[in-house]
Amino acid sequence: MAETPDVVQSVQQGYAFEGPAIELGALLVDGTPNTEAAVRIPLSMVNRHGLVAGATGTGKTKTLQLMAEQLSAAGVSVFAADIKGDLSGVSQPGESSEKLLARTKTIGQEWTATGFPTEFYALGGQGAGVPIRATITSFGPVLLSKVLGLNNVQESSLGLIFHYADKQGLTLLDLKDLRAVITHLTSDEGKGDLKELGGLSAATAGVILRSLIGFADQGADAFFGEPEFDTADLMQQRDGKGVISLLELPNLQDRPALFSTFLMWLLADLFHDLPEVGDVDKPKLVFFFDEAHLLFNDASKAFLDSIAQTVRLIRSKGVGVFFVTQTPKDVPDDVLAQLGSRVQHQLRAHTPNDAKALKATVSTFPNSSYDLAEVLTQLGIGEAIVTVMNEKGAPTPVAWTRLRAPESLMAPATAEQLTATVAASPNNAKYTEVVDRESAYEKLAAKVQAGAEQAEAEAQAEQPQAEAPKPRAQKQDKSVVQQVIGSSAFKQFARSAGREIVRGLFGAARRKR
């Protein structure tokens, strides 16, 4: 490494920003923090995105918490996926201790126990937070096809299904609505409706239906529906502080597609609604996605392309995105190339794969006086190698940094605290009660029922008026009605309707207007 005065001077000059900044910590020199060499991120560059990486237990989540606090204090709203529940303590003031105060003193941090305004959310109400739901219609066929992993032909067919539903006024709110439309279009009664547009093959419909079943098994049934979440509710302030929105994701490993779905919809919705603002003094909203490798694992190329495009374009909307994972290798190159800030915690090299990941990580940093292959394996807990984008858009010097401590609670909030916060949220009343207005499922079921009733009425009208119906004629009338009621579409709707009634009676998946 170069001489100590050179490193200190380089960091002092490289991180001396004119505008407001997020204070990360102090330069570490020979194991001692230098309080005159502060390491920071310009607030105006946070919407150029970033990466927080490191092995398990090295302090990534605390770094996320530290950054979320300072963004909130600066009036910037924050969204974070709280997979393990570790971030919920941000809503409560931290707990002081001699060890904590001794550490903060060495890096020049004036530590004050502080809680921050927080909202807790859960996908489809599957958790303790305010439910987040979306409608099938708002997703659209392209986004849904990417999530389901459909090929081009199947995606085109799904687009045709959406087109038909739009033209016929069949609102698609949940998976039940979409399944009902597909079933109708492959039934004897409905298969002719798309004849002029090429039709819908039974094989393609079967693939889509099976994909929807697997998707529903991951919890998507609860996620799709109304009331639909308004993404504008993520950008709130209270007493001058940005609200920190935490999304609870229990058992994410068992249903990564659900998380991927939510992410894609949320970012797409924000991108669609937010105006272009270009370069701003501070972002409107900053996303933190913990355990980002789960987001990209086994993802289709279409999904990855969509994420890369969204990350690239959403910056101009005033939104910053930070991925939190173990190594930069977990993030696709197209996405990684757009991440201007890097906070790299300790990496381990216990296996050949670890060594390969270490080498790849070193290659992502600018040239420096550090032997990063060695330093990255020596970092202590709460230490990181940092480089960010300065106010002119150039990378700052690589700095071995001892990070500041969060001022909120560095432990999960208690169940009682979480419950009280959710109950007091204005969004609780807005989103908790499920709505089930008339949509495609109900309209198609009513159409089939109306057809059956009309057939029965016509059959009765054909009976001789002067004499009572004979037993044999009654049997024939019943046979005519039975032909209609026995249709494949009617049976499907009847079976589905029965299931929905039972579920409603037992209090599960019941939805009201």
C-alpha positions as CSV (number, residue, x, y, z in Angstrom):
1,M,0.0,0.0,0.0
2,A,1.1,3.6,-0.6
3,E,2.4,5.8,2.1
4,T,-0.3,6.7,4.7
5,P,-0.3,10.5,4.1
6,D,-0.9,9.8,0.4
7,V,-4.0,7.6,1.2
8,V,-5.4,10.1,3.7
9,Q,-5.0,13.0,1.4
10,S,-6.4,11.2,-1.5
11,V,-9.6,10.2,0.4
12,Q,-9.9,13.7,1.9
13,Q,-9.9,15.3,-1.5
14,G,-11.9,12.5,-3.3
15,Y,-14.8,12.6,-0.8
16,A,-14.9,16.4,-0.2
17,F,-18.3,17.1,-1.8
18,E,-20.0,20.5,-1.9
19,G,-23.6,19.3,-1.5
20,P,-25.2,17.1,1.2
21,A,-24.0,13.5,1.5
22,I,-24.7,10.2,3.3
23,E,-22.0,9.7,5.9
24,L,-20.7,6.1,5.7
25,G,-17.8,6.2,8.0
26,A,-14.1,7.0,8.4
27,L,-11.0,5.9,6.5
28,L,-9.2,3.1,8.3
29,V,-5.4,3.4,8.4
30,D,-3.3,0.7,10.0
31,G,-6.4,-0.5,12.0
32,T,-7.2,3.0,13.3
33,P,-10.0,5.3,11.9
34,N,-8.9,8.7,10.7
35,T,-11.8,11.1,11.5
36,E,-10.3,13.7,9.2
37,A,-10.8,11.4,6.2
38,A,-14.6,10.9,6.0
39,V,-16.1,8.5,3.5
40,R,-19.4,9.6,2.1
41,I,-21.9,9.3,-0.9
42,P,-23.2,12.5,-2.5
43,L,-27.0,12.7,-2.0
44,S,-27.3,13.8,-5.6
45,M,-25.6,10.6,-6.9
46,V,-27.7,8.1,-4.9
47,N,-30.1,7.8,-7.9
48,R,-27.1,6.4,-9.9
49,H,-27.7,3.2,-8.0
50,G,-25.3,1.0,-6.0
51,L,-24.3,-2.3,-4.5
52,V,-23.8,-3.5,-0.9
53,A,-22.1,-6.8,-0.9
54,G,-20.3,-9.2,1.5
55,A,-20.4,-12.6,3.1
56,T,-23.1,-13.6,5.5
57,G,-22.6,-11.9,8.9
58,T,-20.3,-9.2,7.8
59,G,-22.7,-6.2,8.3
60,K,-24.5,-5.7,5.0
61,T,-27.9,-5.3,6.7
62,K,-26.6,-2.8,9.2
63,T,-25.1,-0.8,6.3
64,L,-28.5,-0.8,4.6
65,Q,-30.0,0.4,7.9
66,L,-27.4,3.1,8.3
67,M,-28.1,4.4,4.7
68,A,-31.9,4.2,5.1
69,E,-31.7,6.3,8.3
70,Q,-29.7,9.1,6.7
71,L,-31.9,9.1,3.6
72,S,-35.0,9.4,5.8
73,A,-33.4,12.2,7.8
74,A,-32.7,14.0,4.5
75,G,-36.4,13.7,3.5
76,V,-35.9,10.9,1.0
77,S,-38.4,8.0,1.1
78,V,-36.9,4.5,1.3
79,F,-38.2,1.1,0.3
80,A,-36.5,-2.1,1.4
81,A,-37.2,-5.8,1.3
82,D,-36.9,-7.0,4.9
83,I,-36.4,-10.7,4.3
84,K,-35.3,-11.8,7.7
85,G,-37.1,-9.1,9.7
86,D,-33.8,-7.5,10.8
87,L,-34.7,-4.1,9.6
88,S,-37.9,-3.6,11.5
89,G,-35.9,-2.1,14.4
90,V,-35.4,1.1,12.2
91,S,-38.8,2.2,13.6
92,Q,-37.5,2.2,17.2
93,P,-34.7,4.3,18.9
94,G,-31.4,2.3,19.3
95,E,-30.1,1.1,22.6
96,S,-26.9,2.7,23.9
97,S,-24.0,0.8,25.4
98,E,-20.4,1.5,26.4
99,K,-19.1,-0.6,23.6
100,L,-21.3,1.2,21.0
101,L,-20.3,4.7,22.2
102,A,-16.6,3.8,22.3
103,R,-16.8,2.6,18.7
104,T,-18.8,5.6,17.4
105,K,-16.3,8.0,19.2
106,T,-13.4,6.6,17.3
107,I,-14.9,7.4,13.9
108,G,-16.2,10.8,15.0
109,Q,-19.8,9.9,15.0
110,E,-22.1,11.8,17.5
111,W,-24.5,8.9,18.1
112,T,-28.1,9.7,19.2
113,A,-30.8,7.0,19.7
114,T,-33.4,7.8,17.0
115,G,-36.4,6.0,15.5
116,F,-37.6,6.7,12.0
117,P,-41.1,6.8,10.4
118,T,-41.7,3.4,9.1
119,E,-44.5,1.5,7.2
120,F,-44.6,-2.3,7.2
121,Y,-46.1,-4.2,4.2
122,A,-46.7,-7.8,3.4
123,L,-47.5,-9.3,-0.1
124,G,-51.1,-10.1,-0.2
125,G,-51.4,-9.8,3.5
126,Q,-49.3,-12.9,4.1
127,G,-47.5,-11.4,7.1
128,A,-48.0,-8.8,9.8
129,G,-47.8,-5.7,7.5
130,V,-50.3,-3.8,5.5
131,P,-51.4,-6.0,2.5
132,I,-50.0,-5.1,-1.0
133,R,-52.0,-6.4,-3.9
134,A,-52.1,-5.7,-7.7
135,T,-54.6,-6.6,-10.4
136,I,-53.9,-8.9,-13.3
137,T,-54.9,-6.1,-15.7
138,S,-52.3,-3.7,-14.3
139,F,-49.6,-6.3,-15.0
140,G,-50.5,-6.8,-18.6
141,P,-49.7,-9.8,-20.8
142,V,-46.0,-8.9,-21.4
143,L,-45.0,-8.6,-17.8
144,L,-47.0,-11.6,-16.7
145,S,-45.5,-13.7,-19.5
146,K,-42.0,-12.8,-18.3
147,V,-42.9,-13.8,-14.8
148,L,-44.4,-17.1,-15.9
149,G,-41.5,-17.9,-18.2
150,L,-43.7,-18.2,-21.3
151,N,-42.1,-18.5,-24.8
152,N,-42.9,-16.1,-27.6
153,V,-45.8,-18.0,-29.0
154,Q,-47.4,-18.4,-25.5
155,E,-46.8,-14.7,-24.8
156,S,-48.5,-13.8,-28.0
157,S,-51.5,-16.0,-27.1
158,L,-51.7,-14.4,-23.6
159,G,-51.7,-11.0,-25.3
160,L,-54.6,-12.2,-27.4
161,I,-56.5,-13.3,-24.3
162,F,-56.0,-9.9,-22.7
163,H,-57.1,-8.2,-25.9
164,Y,-60.3,-10.3,-25.9
165,A,-61.0,-9.5,-22.2
166,D,-60.5,-5.8,-22.9
167,K,-62.9,-5.7,-25.9
168,Q,-65.5,-7.7,-24.1
169,G,-65.4,-5.7,-20.9
170,L,-64.1,-8.6,-18.9
171,T,-62.0,-7.1,-16.1
172,L,-59.1,-9.2,-15.0
173,L,-58.5,-8.6,-11.3
174,D,-57.1,-11.9,-10.0
175,L,-55.9,-15.2,-11.3
176,K,-59.4,-16.6,-11.1
177,D,-60.6,-14.1,-13.7
178,L,-57.8,-15.0,-16.0
179,R,-58.3,-18.7,-15.7
180,A,-62.1,-18.2,-16.3
181,V,-61.4,-16.3,-19.6
182,I,-58.9,-18.9,-20.8
183,T,-61.3,-21.7,-20.0
184,H,-64.1,-19.9,-21.8
185,L,-62.0,-19.4,-24.9
186,T,-61.2,-23.1,-25.2
187,S,-64.8,-24.3,-24.5
188,D,-67.3,-25.2,-27.2
189,E,-69.2,-22.0,-26.4
190,G,-66.2,-19.6,-26.6
191,K,-63.6,-21.1,-29.0
192,G,-65.1,-19.3,-31.9
193,D,-64.7,-15.9,-30.4
194,L,-61.1,-15.6,-31.5
195,K,-61.5,-17.3,-34.8
196,E,-60.9,-14.2,-36.8
197,L,-57.7,-13.5,-34.8
198,G,-56.2,-16.9,-35.2
199,G,-57.8,-18.6,-32.2
200,L,-56.2,-20.1,-29.1
201,S,-54.9,-23.6,-29.2
202,A,-55.8,-26.0,-26.5
203,A,-52.1,-26.9,-26.0
204,T,-51.1,-23.3,-25.5
205,A,-54.0,-22.7,-23.2
206,G,-53.0,-25.7,-21.2
207,V,-49.4,-24.5,-20.8
208,I,-50.6,-21.1,-19.6
209,L,-53.1,-22.6,-17.2
210,R,-50.5,-25.0,-15.7
211,S,-48.1,-22.1,-15.3
212,L,-50.8,-20.1,-13.5
213,I,-51.4,-23.1,-11.1
214,G,-47.7,-23.2,-10.2
215,F,-47.7,-19.5,-9.8
216,A,-50.7,-19.6,-7.5
217,D,-49.0,-22.3,-5.4
218,Q,-46.2,-19.8,-4.6
219,G,-48.8,-17.4,-3.1
220,A,-49.7,-15.3,-6.1
221,D,-53.4,-16.0,-5.5
222,A,-53.3,-13.8,-2.4
223,F,-51.2,-11.1,-4.2
224,F,-53.5,-10.5,-7.1
225,G,-56.7,-8.7,-6.4
226,E,-58.1,-5.5,-5.0
227,P,-57.7,-2.9,-3.5
228,E,-54.6,-2.4,-5.7
229,F,-51.6,-0.8,-4.0
230,D,-50.9,2.8,-5.1
231,T,-47.1,3.1,-5.5
232,A,-47.4,6.8,-4.7
233,D,-47.9,5.8,-1.1
234,L,-44.2,4.8,-1.0
235,M,-43.2,8.4,-1.3
236,Q,-44.3,10.0,1.9
237,Q,-42.8,12.3,4.5
238,R,-43.6,12.8,8.2
239,D,-42.2,15.7,10.1
240,G,-39.7,16.4,7.4
241,K,-38.4,12.8,7.3
242,G,-38.8,10.3,4.5
243,V,-40.9,7.3,5.4
244,I,-39.1,4.0,5.3
245,S,-41.3,1.3,3.8
246,L,-40.3,-2.3,4.7
247,L,-41.7,-5.3,2.8
248,E,-41.9,-8.5,4.8
249,L,-40.9,-11.5,2.8
250,P,-41.2,-14.7,4.9
251,N,-40.0,-17.9,3.3
252,L,-38.8,-16.1,0.2
253,Q,-36.6,-19.0,-0.8
254,D,-39.8,-21.1,-1.3
255,R,-41.4,-18.5,-3.6
256,P,-38.9,-16.3,-5.4
257,A,-41.2,-15.8,-8.4
258,L,-43.7,-13.9,-6.2
259,F,-40.9,-11.5,-5.1
260,S,-39.8,-11.1,-8.7
261,T,-43.4,-10.4,-9.7
262,F,-43.8,-7.7,-7.1
263,L,-40.5,-6.1,-8.0
264,M,-41.2,-5.9,-11.7
265,W,-44.7,-4.6,-11.2
266,L,-43.6,-2.0,-8.6
267,L,-40.7,-0.6,-10.7
268,A,-42.8,-0.6,-13.9
269,D,-45.7,1.1,-12.1
270,L,-43.4,3.8,-10.7
271,F,-41.6,4.3,-14.0
272,H,-45.0,4.7,-15.8
273,D,-46.4,7.2,-13.3
274,L,-43.4,9.3,-12.2
275,P,-42.4,12.3,-14.4
276,E,-39.0,12.8,-15.8
277,V,-36.9,14.9,-13.5
278,G,-33.3,14.4,-14.8
279,D,-30.5,15.2,-12.3
280,V,-31.8,16.2,-8.9
281,D,-30.3,17.4,-5.6
282,K,-31.7,14.3,-3.9
283,P,-33.7,11.3,-5.1
284,K,-37.4,11.0,-4.5
285,L,-37.2,7.3,-3.5
286,V,-34.4,4.8,-2.9
287,F,-34.9,1.0,-3.2
288,F,-32.8,-1.5,-1.3
289,F,-33.2,-5.1,-2.4
290,D,-31.7,-7.5,0.2
291,E,-30.7,-11.0,-0.9
292,A,-30.6,-9.9,-4.5
293,H,-29.2,-13.2,-5.7
294,L,-32.7,-14.7,-5.1
295,L,-34.1,-12.1,-7.5
296,F,-31.7,-13.2,-10.3
297,N,-31.4,-16.9,-9.7
298,D,-33.0,-19.0,-12.5
299,A,-34.4,-15.8,-14.0
300,S,-35.3,-15.8,-17.7
301,K,-33.4,-13.7,-20.1
302,A,-36.5,-11.6,-20.7
303,F,-36.8,-11.0,-16.9
304,L,-33.1,-9.9,-16.7
305,D,-33.5,-7.7,-19.8
306,S,-36.5,-6.0,-18.2
307,I,-34.7,-5.4,-14.9
308,A,-31.6,-4.0,-16.7
309,Q,-33.7,-1.6,-18.7
310,T,-35.7,-0.5,-15.7
311,V,-32.6,0.2,-13.7
312,R,-31.1,2.1,-16.5
313,L,-34.1,4.3,-17.2
314,I,-35.6,4.9,-13.7
315,R,-32.7,7.0,-12.6
316,S,-34.2,9.9,-14.6
317,K,-37.4,9.6,-12.6
318,G,-35.5,10.4,-9.4
319,V,-35.4,6.8,-8.1
320,G,-32.2,5.0,-6.9
321,V,-31.8,1.3,-6.6
322,F,-29.3,-0.5,-4.3
323,F,-28.8,-4.3,-4.6
324,V,-27.7,-6.1,-1.4
325,T,-26.1,-9.5,-1.9
326,Q,-22.9,-11.6,-1.2
327,T,-20.7,-10.8,-4.3
328,P,-21.0,-8.6,-7.4
329,K,-21.1,-11.9,-9.3
330,D,-24.7,-12.4,-8.1
331,V,-25.8,-9.4,-10.2
332,P,-25.9,-9.6,-14.0
333,D,-23.3,-7.6,-15.8
334,D,-25.8,-5.4,-17.6
335,V,-27.2,-4.3,-14.2
336,L,-23.8,-4.2,-12.4
337,A,-22.5,-1.8,-15.0
338,Q,-25.1,0.8,-13.9
339,L,-24.3,0.7,-10.2
340,G,-22.3,3.8,-9.3
341,S,-21.6,3.2,-5.6
342,R,-19.9,0.1,-4.1
343,V,-19.8,-0.9,-0.5
344,Q,-18.0,-4.2,-0.3
345,H,-17.8,-6.1,3.1
346,Q,-15.6,-9.0,3.8
347,L,-15.4,-11.9,1.4
348,R,-14.2,-15.4,2.1
349,A,-12.0,-17.6,0.0
350,H,-12.5,-21.1,1.6
351,T,-13.4,-22.8,-1.7
352,P,-12.4,-22.6,-5.4
353,N,-15.8,-20.9,-6.1
354,D,-15.1,-18.4,-3.3
355,A,-11.7,-17.7,-4.8
356,K,-13.3,-17.2,-8.2
357,A,-15.8,-14.8,-6.8
358,L,-13.1,-12.9,-4.9
359,K,-11.1,-12.4,-8.1
360,A,-14.3,-11.2,-10.0
361,T,-15.0,-8.8,-7.2
362,V,-11.5,-7.2,-7.3
363,S,-11.9,-6.7,-11.0
364,T,-15.0,-4.5,-10.5
365,F,-13.1,-1.8,-8.5
366,P,-11.0,1.1,-9.8
367,N,-7.2,0.8,-9.5
368,S,-6.0,1.6,-6.1
369,S,-3.0,1.2,-3.8
370,Y,-4.6,-1.7,-1.9
371,D,-4.0,-5.3,-2.6
372,L,-7.8,-5.9,-2.7
373,A,-7.5,-9.7,-3.1
374,E,-5.9,-9.7,0.4
375,V,-7.7,-6.8,2.0
376,L,-11.2,-8.1,1.2
377,T,-10.6,-11.3,3.2
378,Q,-9.2,-9.3,6.2
379,L,-12.1,-6.8,6.7
380,G,-13.6,-6.9,10.1
381,I,-17.4,-6.8,10.8
382,G,-18.6,-3.3,10.1
383,E,-15.8,-2.5,7.8
384,A,-16.0,-2.2,4.0
385,I,-14.1,-1.3,0.9
386,V,-15.9,1.7,-0.6
387,T,-15.9,3.6,-3.9
388,V,-18.8,5.9,-5.0
389,M,-19.5,8.3,-7.8
390,N,-18.5,11.9,-7.0
391,E,-20.6,14.9,-7.9
392,K,-19.0,15.1,-11.3
393,G,-19.8,11.4,-12.1
394,A,-16.2,10.1,-11.6
395,P,-15.3,7.2,-9.2
396,T,-13.9,8.2,-5.9
397,P,-10.7,6.7,-4.5
398,V,-11.0,3.2,-3.0
399,A,-11.2,3.5,0.8
400,W,-10.9,0.9,3.5
401,T,-13.7,2.2,5.8
402,R,-15.0,1.6,9.3
403,L,-18.7,2.2,9.0
404,R,-20.9,4.3,11.3
405,A,-23.4,2.6,13.6
406,P,-27.2,2.9,13.0
407,E,-29.0,5.1,15.5
408,S,-32.1,3.0,15.4
409,L,-32.6,-0.4,17.1
410,M,-30.1,-2.9,15.6
411,A,-32.5,-5.8,16.3
412,P,-36.0,-6.7,15.1
413,A,-38.9,-4.7,16.6
414,T,-41.1,-6.7,18.9
415,A,-44.3,-8.2,17.6
416,E,-46.2,-5.7,19.8
417,Q,-44.3,-2.7,18.3
418,L,-44.9,-4.0,14.8
419,T,-48.6,-4.6,15.4
420,A,-49.0,-1.1,16.9
421,T,-47.3,0.5,14.0
422,V,-49.4,-1.3,11.4
423,A,-52.6,-0.5,13.3
424,A,-51.8,3.2,13.4
425,S,-50.9,3.4,9.7
426,P,-53.4,5.3,7.6
427,N,-52.7,2.7,4.9
428,N,-54.1,-0.1,7.1
429,A,-57.7,0.9,6.6
430,K,-57.1,1.7,2.9
431,Y,-55.7,-1.7,1.9
432,T,-56.6,-4.3,4.6
433,E,-60.2,-5.2,3.6
434,V,-60.2,-7.2,0.4
435,V,-62.6,-6.1,-2.4
436,D,-64.3,-8.5,-4.9
437,R,-66.2,-6.5,-7.4
438,E,-67.8,-8.0,-10.5
439,S,-65.2,-9.0,-13.0
440,A,-64.5,-11.6,-15.7
441,Y,-65.2,-14.7,-13.6
442,E,-68.6,-13.5,-12.4
443,K,-69.6,-12.2,-15.8
444,L,-68.7,-15.4,-17.7
445,A,-70.4,-17.5,-15.0
446,A,-73.6,-15.3,-15.3
447,K,-73.5,-15.6,-19.1
448,V,-73.4,-19.4,-19.0
449,Q,-76.2,-19.4,-16.4
450,A,-78.3,-17.0,-18.5
451,G,-77.9,-19.3,-21.5
452,A,-79.1,-22.3,-19.4
453,E,-82.1,-20.4,-18.2
454,Q,-83.0,-19.3,-21.7
455,A,-82.7,-22.8,-23.1
456,E,-85.0,-24.0,-20.3
457,A,-87.5,-21.3,-21.1
458,E,-87.5,-22.1,-24.8
459,A,-88.0,-25.8,-24.1
460,Q,-91.0,-25.1,-21.9
461,A,-92.5,-22.7,-24.5
462,E,-92.4,-25.5,-27.1
463,Q,-94.8,-27.7,-25.0
464,P,-98.5,-27.9,-26.2
465,Q,-100.6,-25.2,-24.6
466,A,-103.9,-27.1,-24.5
467,E,-102.7,-30.1,-22.4
468,A,-100.5,-30.7,-19.5
469,P,-97.0,-31.9,-20.3
470,K,-96.6,-35.6,-20.6
471,P,-94.1,-37.4,-18.5
472,R,-92.1,-38.3,-21.6
473,A,-92.1,-34.7,-22.7
474,Q,-90.9,-33.6,-19.3
475,K,-88.0,-36.0,-19.6
476,Q,-87.2,-34.5,-23.0
477,D,-87.3,-31.0,-21.6
478,K,-84.9,-32.0,-18.9
479,S,-82.7,-33.4,-21.5
480,V,-82.5,-30.1,-23.4
481,V,-81.6,-28.2,-20.3
482,Q,-79.1,-30.8,-19.2
483,Q,-77.3,-30.4,-22.6
484,V,-76.7,-26.7,-21.8
485,I,-75.8,-27.2,-18.1
486,G,-73.6,-30.1,-19.0
487,S,-71.4,-28.0,-21.2
488,S,-67.7,-28.0,-20.4
489,A,-67.7,-24.3,-19.6
490,F,-70.7,-24.5,-17.3
491,K,-69.2,-27.4,-15.4
492,Q,-65.9,-25.6,-14.9
493,F,-67.6,-22.5,-13.6
494,A,-69.9,-24.4,-11.3
495,R,-67.0,-26.3,-9.8
496,S,-65.0,-23.2,-9.3
497,A,-67.9,-21.3,-7.9
498,G,-68.5,-24.1,-5.4
499,R,-64.9,-23.9,-4.2
500,E,-65.0,-20.1,-3.8
501,I,-68.2,-20.3,-1.7
502,V,-66.6,-22.9,0.6
503,R,-63.5,-20.8,1.0
504,G,-65.6,-17.7,1.8
505,L,-67.6,-19.5,4.4
506,F,-64.5,-20.6,6.2
507,G,-63.0,-17.1,6.2
508,A,-60.1,-17.8,3.8
509,A,-59.7,-15.8,0.6
510,R,-63.0,-14.0,1.3
511,R,-63.2,-10.7,-0.5
512,K,-65.7,-7.9,-0.1
513,R,-66.5,-4.7,-1.9
